[in-house]
Amino acid sequence: MFTKTKTIDGVPETALKGSMRDFRVMEGADLLGRCDAFYNWQDNRRRSGTWPFSRATETGPASSCAVRDDSGNLTTGVNFASQDYLSLSSHPAVLAAAKAAIDEFGAHSAGSPALVGNTSTSVALERRLAQFLKMEEAILFPTGWAAGFGVLKGIIRSHDYIVMDALAHTCLQTGAQAATRNVVLFRHNDVEHCRERLKEIRRRDANAGVMVVTEGLFSMDSDTPDIGALQELAHEYGATLMVDVAHDLGCLGKDGTGHIGIQNMLGKVDLVMGSFSKTFGSNGGFVATRSRAVKEYLRFYSPSCTFSNALSPAQLATITKALDIVESAEGRDLRGKLMTNIVNLRARIRARGMDCYGDPSAIVAVKTGDEALARMTARALPEMGLISNLVEFPAVGKGLARFRLQVMAGHTDEEVTAAADRLHAAMRIAQARLDAGFDLMEERLAG
Ligand SMILES: Cc1ncc(COP(=O)(O)O)c(C=O)c1O
């Protein structure tokens, strides 16, 4: 038995359609068996080269490296898919600090921070971080995700409200949903819409706790809210502001304090939450507060802190040494190099007729739009020698697919040019294939 399938350059039409959203809510009693539907769709994409996810580097996040896809194919290219913005994960002083920490403290923290999982280095890092952010206190979490989830689940109760930017990260969305059903979104970076949301809540409930949640730099759009305006607004309505600084802390701003520093809001935001996994060379997250009481409450009521092991000694040493560098003249130089690469990449992308979202940051999100074009481009990229992350619905809106190029201080100027050239070439190849239209391919039916 044969069937005819519509294909473009061997890629079935079905691989260019649909999204992960289609498989989020699954019906049926067979909890495990119903995963098959997603796998079949994913595997169709995998077999046609349009599934660019779950790749593994062979060498760590170097500026050019080898990656193996999840079918086992090895390719090499310039790497714009790693979030090691100041290239600190391979800095000799960072590596030496991590090795020395293992020698001194062993490999494992072996306990929750609420028990005896912390080491003297955790306590010192919390203090350093609070000083860096001009806050009184900071508390560490095993990852940034755990911090975002944990701060909301830890503080917010079912009768409280969360007013969140519509594009806030999944750790914040999931934490919010776990904490209360009273979650309302405001339009991305729209302070006036946030005001309307707060007004509506206060009309109904004068006494509930309300947390306004946003990010210092949005990770898919590379844009930034008016943090001062949101903080003022939050206080006007008796609410608390929290800002997630995962993508800007350490790598943006003269002194590395990100958009909170750039907007002269250091020490003035109610809660600052972030991740070490972008600039500070290690897994890990934190929440900074002006109150010891809030820190202690989080330690014992935020489940992703209380009931999860503390950061390991090597992670702590990595982050602490990375923070030393971020605060030093070398850090300033690295941020300068990073910004030069960012500005050059954005200019070269535009010079080739492509466009990118937002403002200059380590995230250069190049507009592609249509998912079929994006997937065909992703298919062409490995042979062109560019490693880059495809972002598509539901991570971004439908028809708003993009390639998220993440820039590092360690990229050379040649690598920056190569990224722009190769993305442009891949997109042209993909467009030409789509323009040529579908062929009908005869396929033998299974069974
Ligand atoms: C805005 C934002 N917050 C939090 C996180 C989670 O950080 P981590 O990778 O440390 O879990 C991320 C990571 O993707 C992020 O982009």
The ligand as an SDF file (V2000), in Angstrom:
LIG
                    3D

 16 16  0  0  0  0  0  0  0  0999 V2000
   13.8500   35.2400   32.2010 C   0  0  0  0  0  0  0  0  0  0  0  0
   14.3300   33.9360   32.7510 C   0  0  0  0  0  0  0  0  0  0  0  0
   14.1330   33.6640   34.0460 N   0  0  0  0  0  0  0  0  0  0  0  0
   14.5530   32.5080   34.5810 C   0  0  0  0  0  0  0  0  0  0  0  0
   15.1960   31.5540   33.8340 C   0  0  0  0  0  0  0  0  0  0  0  0
   15.5980   30.2600   34.4630 C   0  0  0  0  0  0  0  0  0  0  0  0
   16.9570   30.2530   34.7130 O   0  0  0  0  0  0  0  0  0  0  0  0
   17.7880   28.9080   34.8940 P   0  0  0  0  0  0  0  0  0  0  0  0
   18.3220   28.5360   33.5730 O   0  0  0  0  0  0  0  0  0  0  0  0
   18.8570   29.3080   35.8660 O   0  0  0  0  0  0  0  0  0  0  0  0
   16.8900   27.8760   35.4620 O   0  0  0  0  0  0  0  0  0  0  0  0
   15.4380   31.8030   32.4920 C   0  0  0  0  0  0  0  0  0  0  0  0
   16.1530   30.7900   31.6900 C   0  0  0  0  0  0  0  0  0  0  0  0
   15.8820   30.5120   30.5870 O   0  0  0  0  0  0  0  0  0  0  0  0
   14.9830   33.0110   31.9310 C   0  0  0  0  0  0  0  0  0  0  0  0
   15.1480   33.2590   30.6320 O   0  0  0  0  0  0  0  0  0  0  0  0
  1  2  1  0
  2  3  1  0
  2 15  2  0
  3  4  2  0
  4  5  1  0
  5  6  1  0
  5 12  2  0
  6  7  1  0
  7  8  1  0
  8  9  2  0
  8 10  1  0
  8 11  1  0
 12 13  1  0
 12 15  1  0
 13 14  2  0
 15 16  1  0
M  END
$$$$
